[in-house]
Each structure stands twice: as C-alpha cells, then as structure tokens.
Amino acid sequence: MGCPTYLELTFRPDLELVTDVRDFVEAFYLRVLRDRDLSGRLMIATHELLENAAKYSLDGETSLRIEVVPGPAAHAITVRTRNRAEDHHVTTLRVYLDEMRASADPDAYYLQRMRRAARGTDVSQLGLARVRCEAEMQLSCTVEGDLVTIHAETTVR
C-alpha cells in the first residue's frame, strides 16, 4: 500500500445504519490493510464516533472520513466525524476531551467512566473513552459555529 486511501460518506444515520457502516469499514479496511487488529480498531472508532454523531446532531446529518496515509515507517490513521450540534453538547464534549487528555492512563480512565455510567449520574461518554483505550487513538475536536468535527488519530508502525 503506497498511496493514501480514504473513505468519505455523508448521510443521516440512525443507529441501525451506524452498525452497517461499522461492519463495512471493518471489512473494507481488513482488505486494504490486511491487518485484523487495525481494521478492528478502525471499526471501534467508526462505530463510537458515528453513534455520537447520530445522537447529538442538530439535523441528523453527519459526515465520516477515514484516511490512511502510509509513510516509510508508519501509517497515519484518522477517523473523523462532522455534524452540527447544540452549544451545551459541544461544551460537554470539550470537558470530557480535556478530562481524557489529562488522564495519563487510558485504561484507568475507561474504568472510571464505566463506574460513572454504572451510577447513572451523567452522560457516560464511554464511547469516547473506548476509542482512546481500545482503538488506541487520540481524540480532539474542532468547532466552527455549530459545526463540530471530532478527530480520532493514531500512528501505526
């Protein structure tokens, strides 16, 4: 694999379509990358980010872009979702991402989020913690007006 590959999709997903896209992404990238672990990690990130986009989109529309850029020693991989969101959802997202970045241990943070979810005291944000822990990707977001882009990125040797 010498040149960048990407998949881009804009649609109005419901939770059933999120599952279908997740399954397609896993099969597609298994064939492109020939790496079951890595295609599984892309599947996790795709599922969790699309599920959040479907839940929090103002108009139901979201875009997904998955890009793999090969380098001489490693692949740069990005999963990105973009959708419109209400201010309070954006604020919550930023708080969770800041909290996640402040935690040095992805596993411990994921367990902490699971405990909070079990208590049912707030929005769990387990999906974002799962992307960081199980997909081994770093998360960030950019906001332009009400347009939110969540980036999950990693480099794989």
JODAWO-V268076 format. One record per residue. N is the residue number from 1. PHI is phi in degrees with one decimal (* if undefined). PSI is psi in radians with two decimals (999 if undefined). BURIAL is b if it has 24 or more other C-alpha atoms within 12 Angstrom, else e. Layout:
n=N phi=PHI psi=PSI burial=BURIAL
n=N phi=PHI psi=PSI burial=BURIAL
This chain:
n=1 phi=* psi=1.90 burial=e
n=2 phi=-107.1 psi=-0.52 burial=e
n=3 phi=-109.9 psi=2.75 burial=e
n=4 phi=-59.8 psi=2.52 burial=e
n=5 phi=-121.3 psi=2.54 burial=e
n=6 phi=-148.5 psi=2.75 burial=e
n=7 phi=-128.5 psi=2.28 burial=b
n=8 phi=-135.0 psi=2.38 burial=e
n=9 phi=-146.3 psi=2.32 burial=b
n=10 phi=-122.9 psi=2.20 burial=e
n=11 phi=-162.7 psi=3.14 burial=e
n=12 phi=-110.6 psi=1.52 burial=b
n=13 phi=-78.5 psi=2.53 burial=b
n=14 phi=-107.9 psi=3.07 burial=e
n=15 phi=-63.4 psi=-0.54 burial=e
n=16 phi=-66.9 psi=-0.73 burial=e
n=17 phi=-66.6 psi=-0.57 burial=e
n=18 phi=-57.8 psi=-0.77 burial=b
n=19 phi=-63.8 psi=-0.74 burial=e
n=20 phi=-63.5 psi=-0.76 burial=e
n=21 phi=-65.8 psi=-0.73 burial=b
n=22 phi=-55.9 psi=-0.83 burial=b
n=23 phi=-64.2 psi=-0.70 burial=e
n=24 phi=-62.9 psi=-0.80 burial=e
n=25 phi=-59.3 psi=-0.77 burial=b
n=26 phi=-61.2 psi=-0.82 burial=b
n=27 phi=-66.2 psi=-0.75 burial=e
n=28 phi=-60.8 psi=-0.88 burial=b
n=29 phi=-77.3 psi=-0.36 burial=b
n=30 phi=-63.9 psi=-0.73 burial=e
n=31 phi=-70.6 psi=-0.72 burial=e
n=32 phi=-71.5 psi=-0.81 burial=b
n=33 phi=-93.2 psi=-0.38 burial=b
n=34 phi=54.8 psi=0.74 burial=e
n=35 phi=-143.0 psi=1.84 burial=e
n=36 phi=-62.2 psi=-0.73 burial=e
n=37 phi=-62.9 psi=-0.84 burial=e
n=38 phi=-66.9 psi=-0.72 burial=b
n=39 phi=-65.7 psi=-0.58 burial=b
n=40 phi=-65.9 psi=-0.69 burial=b
n=41 phi=-65.0 psi=-0.70 burial=b
n=42 phi=-64.4 psi=-0.65 burial=b
n=43 phi=-62.7 psi=-0.77 burial=b
n=44 phi=-60.7 psi=-0.88 burial=b
n=45 phi=-61.7 psi=-0.75 burial=b
n=46 phi=-60.3 psi=-0.85 burial=b
n=47 phi=-60.4 psi=-0.88 burial=b
n=48 phi=-67.0 psi=-0.73 burial=b
n=49 phi=-70.8 psi=-0.69 burial=b
n=50 phi=-67.5 psi=-0.65 burial=b
n=51 phi=-61.9 psi=-0.76 burial=b
n=52 phi=-62.4 psi=-0.76 burial=b
n=53 phi=-60.9 psi=-0.73 burial=b
n=54 phi=-64.5 psi=-0.66 burial=b
n=55 phi=-72.3 psi=-0.68 burial=b
n=56 phi=-109.9 psi=0.04 burial=b
n=57 phi=-70.3 psi=2.37 burial=b
n=58 phi=-65.2 psi=-0.71 burial=e
n=59 phi=-114.3 psi=0.09 burial=e
n=60 phi=85.5 psi=-0.19 burial=e
n=61 phi=-91.7 psi=2.47 burial=b
n=62 phi=-145.2 psi=2.73 burial=b
n=63 phi=-121.0 psi=2.58 burial=b
n=64 phi=-125.7 psi=2.35 burial=b
n=65 phi=-137.0 psi=2.23 burial=b
n=66 phi=-119.3 psi=2.22 burial=b
n=67 phi=-132.4 psi=2.36 burial=b
n=68 phi=-122.0 psi=2.05 burial=b
n=69 phi=-114.2 psi=1.91 burial=b
n=70 phi=-74.2 psi=2.51 burial=e
n=71 phi=-126.5 psi=3.07 burial=e
n=72 phi=-62.6 psi=-0.58 burial=e
n=73 phi=-117.6 psi=-0.24 burial=e
n=74 phi=-159.1 psi=2.78 burial=e
n=75 phi=-98.4 psi=2.36 burial=e
n=76 phi=-95.4 psi=2.18 burial=b
n=77 phi=-123.5 psi=2.32 burial=b
n=78 phi=-133.3 psi=2.33 burial=b
n=79 phi=-116.3 psi=2.22 burial=b
n=80 phi=-133.9 psi=2.33 burial=b
n=81 phi=-118.3 psi=2.62 burial=b
n=82 phi=-139.4 psi=2.27 burial=b
n=83 phi=-157.7 psi=2.88 burial=b
n=84 phi=-84.8 psi=2.49 burial=b
n=85 phi=-145.8 psi=2.73 burial=b
n=86 phi=-73.5 psi=2.67 burial=e
n=87 phi=-54.4 psi=-0.76 burial=e
n=88 phi=-67.1 psi=-0.53 burial=e
n=89 phi=-70.6 psi=-0.66 burial=b
n=90 phi=-64.8 psi=-0.76 burial=b
n=91 phi=-60.7 psi=-0.80 burial=e
n=92 phi=-61.0 psi=-0.77 burial=e
n=93 phi=-58.7 psi=-0.82 burial=b
n=94 phi=-62.3 psi=-0.71 burial=b
n=95 phi=-61.0 psi=-0.83 burial=e
n=96 phi=-65.4 psi=-0.70 burial=b
n=97 phi=-66.3 psi=-0.69 burial=b
n=98 phi=-63.3 psi=-0.76 burial=e
n=99 phi=-62.0 psi=-0.74 burial=e
n=100 phi=-64.1 psi=-0.78 burial=b
n=101 phi=-64.3 psi=-0.56 burial=e
n=102 phi=-72.8 psi=-0.34 burial=e
n=103 phi=-86.2 psi=2.12 burial=e
n=104 phi=-75.2 psi=-0.39 burial=e
n=105 phi=-113.6 psi=1.84 burial=e
n=106 phi=-58.8 psi=-0.67 burial=b
n=107 phi=-64.7 psi=-0.80 burial=e
n=108 phi=-63.7 psi=-0.71 burial=e
n=109 phi=-63.9 psi=-0.74 burial=b
n=110 phi=-60.7 psi=-0.78 burial=b
n=111 phi=-63.0 psi=-0.70 burial=e
n=112 phi=-61.3 psi=-0.76 burial=e
n=113 phi=-64.3 psi=-0.65 burial=b
n=114 phi=-63.7 psi=-0.73 burial=e
n=115 phi=-63.0 psi=-0.75 burial=e
n=116 phi=-62.6 psi=-0.73 burial=e
n=117 phi=-63.9 psi=-0.67 burial=e
n=118 phi=-64.8 psi=-0.58 burial=e
n=119 phi=-75.5 psi=-0.35 burial=e
n=120 phi=67.8 psi=0.50 burial=e
n=121 phi=-89.1 psi=-0.32 burial=e
n=122 phi=-156.0 psi=-3.13 burial=e
n=123 phi=-64.4 psi=2.27 burial=e
n=124 phi=-69.5 psi=-0.67 burial=b
n=125 phi=54.2 psi=0.50 burial=b
n=126 phi=-62.0 psi=-0.62 burial=b
n=127 phi=-59.9 psi=-0.77 burial=b
n=128 phi=-66.9 psi=-0.73 burial=b
n=129 phi=-64.5 psi=-0.62 burial=b
n=130 phi=-65.3 psi=-0.71 burial=b
n=131 phi=-60.7 psi=-0.77 burial=b
n=132 phi=-66.7 psi=-0.74 burial=b
n=133 phi=-81.7 psi=-1.00 burial=b
n=134 phi=-82.7 psi=-0.65 burial=b
n=135 phi=-86.5 psi=-0.18 burial=b
n=136 phi=55.9 psi=0.85 burial=b
n=137 phi=-123.3 psi=2.58 burial=b
n=138 phi=-88.0 psi=2.47 burial=b
n=139 phi=-114.3 psi=2.50 burial=b
n=140 phi=-152.3 psi=2.97 burial=b
n=141 phi=-143.7 psi=2.70 burial=b
n=142 phi=-126.6 psi=2.58 burial=b
n=143 phi=-132.3 psi=2.26 burial=e
n=144 phi=-129.7 psi=1.79 burial=e
n=145 phi=65.2 psi=-2.13 burial=e
n=146 phi=-102.4 psi=0.19 burial=e
n=147 phi=-92.7 psi=2.06 burial=b
n=148 phi=-110.7 psi=2.28 burial=b
n=149 phi=-118.8 psi=2.15 burial=b
n=150 phi=-105.6 psi=2.27 burial=b
n=151 phi=-113.0 psi=2.28 burial=b
n=152 phi=-118.0 psi=2.16 burial=b
n=153 phi=-135.9 psi=2.60 burial=b
n=154 phi=-156.6 psi=2.86 burial=b
n=155 phi=-121.5 psi=2.29 burial=e
n=156 phi=-124.1 psi=2.25 burial=b
n=157 phi=-83.0 psi=999 burial=e
